[in-house]
Amino acid sequence: MPSGSAPTNQCRKPAGWLGRFTLWRMNASHSKLTDWGLAHISVEKNHTILDIGCGGGRTISKLAAIATEGRVYGVDYSEESVATTRRTNARWIEASRVEIRQASVSQLPFPNNTFDVITAVETHYFWPDLPANMHEVFRVLKPGGPFIVIAEVYKGATSTAAALLEKYSERAGMTLLTADEHRDLFTNAGYSDVQVIEERKKGWICAVGVKS
């Protein structure tokens, strides 16, 4: 897997026709993983929710279907991802239930203490500065609200994909963490009640922390 390879770049920042295909594939392949992860938090019907790195928009759709009296925001720094998510969620956007913005996790365009729940699915290992970005997420989360990171690969998993990506993660521009490192990431950023749940054979992991 050479440095800067096209598949890796398309996962990090989808663009063009290959980016659109990648986003379509993400929507299909990440659905079960997302459902598994979201089962570990409580999402109420009136919640205001943020999905960071919204990709193809499937997670936004799932959250909007749960928060029937709330509002769901999505951000992604890929222009193609923003356009695809808007198409995927056109009916929710028309109903003023969903809003999608192009933005980076390094500088979220929201006031302090805005969101009841924040999610990040298959994205945090591409973030430019994980410790600083965790603090930025903490800033916009309401006290008592959970932030959940969900991923299908992590360091120490026994899946074939995890073993392969662990070998090439540095060249691919990915930061893969162990379960303990996920826990430390949340704790060091000020989150409490941190939980890390693993499905080692599948390579799945989710980490949850609450803003005290």
C-alpha positions as CSV (number, residue, x, y, z in Angstrom):
1,M,0.0,0.0,0.0
2,P,2.1,2.9,-1.2
3,S,2.0,6.3,0.5
4,G,-0.8,8.5,-0.8
5,S,-2.5,5.6,-2.5
6,A,-5.8,6.5,-4.2
7,P,-8.1,4.2,-2.0
8,T,-6.6,5.6,1.2
9,N,-7.0,9.2,0.0
10,Q,-10.6,8.5,-1.0
11,C,-11.4,7.2,2.5
12,R,-9.7,10.2,4.1
13,K,-11.2,12.8,1.8
14,P,-13.5,11.5,-1.0
15,A,-13.4,13.4,-4.3
16,G,-14.7,13.0,-7.8
17,W,-16.3,9.8,-9.2
18,L,-14.1,7.5,-7.2
19,G,-15.0,9.5,-4.1
20,R,-18.7,9.1,-4.9
21,F,-18.3,5.3,-5.3
22,T,-16.3,5.2,-2.0
23,L,-19.1,7.0,-0.2
24,W,-21.7,4.6,-1.6
25,R,-19.6,1.7,-0.5
26,M,-19.2,3.2,3.0
27,N,-23.0,3.6,3.4
28,A,-23.5,0.0,2.6
29,S,-20.6,-1.6,4.5
30,H,-20.7,0.5,7.7
31,S,-24.4,0.1,8.4
32,K,-24.2,-2.9,10.8
33,L,-21.1,-1.5,12.5
34,T,-23.0,1.8,13.1
35,D,-26.0,0.0,14.5
36,W,-23.8,-2.0,16.9
37,G,-22.0,1.1,18.1
38,L,-25.1,3.3,18.5
39,A,-26.7,0.5,20.7
40,H,-24.2,1.5,23.4
41,I,-25.6,5.0,23.9
42,S,-29.0,6.6,24.5
43,V,-30.4,8.8,21.8
44,E,-33.6,10.6,22.7
45,K,-36.3,11.8,20.3
46,N,-35.7,15.5,21.1
47,H,-31.9,15.4,21.0
48,T,-29.6,17.8,19.1
49,I,-26.9,15.6,17.5
50,L,-23.7,16.1,15.6
51,D,-22.1,13.5,13.4
52,I,-18.4,14.3,12.6
53,G,-17.0,13.0,9.4
54,C,-20.5,12.3,8.0
55,G,-19.2,10.6,4.8
56,G,-22.0,9.2,2.7
57,G,-24.7,10.3,5.2
58,R,-26.1,6.9,6.3
59,T,-25.4,7.6,10.0
60,I,-27.2,11.0,9.7
61,S,-30.2,9.1,8.4
62,K,-30.2,6.7,11.3
63,L,-29.9,9.5,13.8
64,A,-32.6,11.5,12.2
65,A,-35.0,8.5,12.3
66,I,-34.4,8.2,16.1
67,A,-34.4,11.9,17.1
68,T,-37.8,12.5,15.6
69,E,-38.3,15.8,17.4
70,G,-34.7,16.9,17.4
71,R,-32.2,18.1,14.9
72,V,-29.1,16.4,13.4
73,Y,-26.1,18.2,12.1
74,G,-23.3,16.7,10.1
75,V,-19.8,18.0,9.2
76,D,-17.2,16.8,6.8
77,Y,-14.2,18.5,5.3
78,S,-14.7,16.7,2.0
79,E,-16.9,18.7,-0.4
80,E,-17.9,15.4,-2.1
81,S,-19.0,14.0,1.3
82,V,-21.1,17.0,2.1
83,A,-22.8,16.9,-1.3
84,T,-23.5,13.1,-1.0
85,T,-24.8,13.4,2.6
86,R,-27.1,16.2,1.4
87,R,-28.5,14.0,-1.4
88,T,-28.9,11.0,1.0
89,N,-30.8,13.1,3.5
90,A,-32.7,15.4,1.2
91,R,-36.1,14.7,2.8
92,W,-34.7,15.4,6.3
93,I,-33.1,18.6,5.1
94,E,-36.3,19.8,3.4
95,A,-38.1,19.2,6.7
96,S,-35.4,21.3,8.6
97,R,-34.5,18.2,10.6
98,V,-30.9,17.9,9.2
99,E,-28.2,20.4,8.4
100,I,-24.9,19.5,6.7
101,R,-21.8,21.8,6.8
102,Q,-18.4,21.6,5.3
103,A,-16.0,21.9,8.2
104,S,-13.0,20.3,10.0
105,V,-13.0,18.6,13.4
106,S,-10.2,21.0,14.2
107,Q,-12.5,24.0,14.2
108,L,-16.2,23.0,14.6
109,P,-18.5,25.9,13.5
110,F,-20.8,25.7,16.6
111,P,-21.0,27.4,20.0
112,N,-19.9,25.8,23.2
113,N,-22.3,23.2,24.8
114,T,-24.5,22.8,21.7
115,F,-25.1,19.0,21.3
116,D,-26.7,16.4,23.4
117,V,-24.9,13.6,21.6
118,I,-21.9,13.5,19.2
119,T,-20.9,10.6,17.0
120,A,-17.9,9.8,14.8
121,V,-18.0,6.7,12.7
122,E,-15.0,5.4,10.8
123,T,-13.2,8.8,10.9
124,H,-11.2,9.5,14.0
125,Y,-8.1,7.7,12.8
126,F,-7.8,10.3,10.0
127,W,-8.1,13.3,12.3
128,P,-5.1,15.7,12.0
129,D,-4.5,16.1,15.8
130,L,-6.4,13.6,17.9
131,P,-5.7,15.0,21.4
132,A,-6.6,18.6,20.3
133,N,-9.6,17.5,18.2
134,M,-11.0,15.6,21.2
135,H,-10.9,18.8,23.2
136,E,-12.7,20.6,20.3
137,V,-15.5,18.0,20.4
138,F,-15.6,18.3,24.2
139,R,-16.2,22.1,23.7
140,V,-19.4,21.7,21.7
141,L,-20.8,18.8,23.7
142,K,-23.4,19.6,26.4
143,P,-22.5,18.6,30.0
144,G,-23.9,15.1,30.6
145,G,-23.8,14.3,26.9
146,P,-22.0,11.3,25.4
147,F,-19.4,11.3,22.6
148,I,-19.0,8.0,20.8
149,V,-16.3,6.9,18.4
150,I,-17.1,3.8,16.3
151,A,-14.6,2.0,14.0
152,E,-14.2,-1.3,12.2
153,V,-10.4,-1.5,12.8
154,Y,-8.1,-0.8,15.7
155,K,-4.7,-1.9,16.9
156,G,-4.8,-5.3,18.6
157,A,-7.9,-6.6,16.8
158,T,-7.6,-10.1,15.3
159,S,-9.4,-9.4,12.0
160,T,-7.5,-9.7,8.7
161,A,-8.2,-6.0,7.8
162,A,-6.9,-4.8,11.2
163,A,-3.7,-6.8,10.8
164,L,-3.1,-5.4,7.3
165,L,-3.9,-1.8,8.2
166,E,-1.9,-1.9,11.4
167,K,1.1,-2.8,9.2
168,Y,0.6,0.0,6.8
169,S,-1.2,2.6,9.0
170,E,1.6,5.1,9.2
171,R,2.1,5.1,5.4
172,A,-1.7,5.4,5.0
173,G,-1.9,8.4,7.2
174,M,-4.0,6.6,9.8
175,T,-3.6,6.7,13.6
176,L,-4.6,3.3,14.9
177,L,-5.0,3.0,18.7
178,T,-5.3,0.0,21.0
179,A,-8.3,-0.3,23.3
180,D,-6.4,1.2,26.2
181,E,-5.2,4.1,24.0
182,H,-8.8,4.8,23.1
183,R,-9.6,4.9,26.8
184,D,-6.7,7.2,27.5
185,L,-7.6,9.5,24.6
186,F,-11.0,10.2,26.2
187,T,-9.8,10.4,29.7
188,N,-7.0,12.8,28.9
189,A,-9.4,15.1,27.1
190,G,-11.6,15.4,30.2
191,Y,-14.3,12.9,29.5
192,S,-15.7,10.8,32.3
193,D,-17.5,7.4,32.5
194,V,-15.3,6.2,29.7
195,Q,-16.2,2.8,28.2
196,V,-14.4,0.9,25.5
197,I,-16.2,-2.1,23.8
198,E,-14.5,-4.5,21.5
199,E,-15.5,-7.1,19.0
200,R,-11.9,-8.4,18.4
201,K,-12.7,-11.0,15.8
202,K,-14.6,-8.5,13.7
203,G,-12.1,-5.7,14.4
204,W,-14.9,-3.5,15.7
205,I,-14.5,-1.0,18.6
206,C,-16.5,1.8,20.1
207,A,-15.4,4.2,22.8
208,V,-17.7,6.4,24.7
209,G,-17.1,9.3,27.1
210,V,-19.4,11.8,28.9
211,K,-18.8,15.5,29.4
212,S,-19.0,16.0,33.1
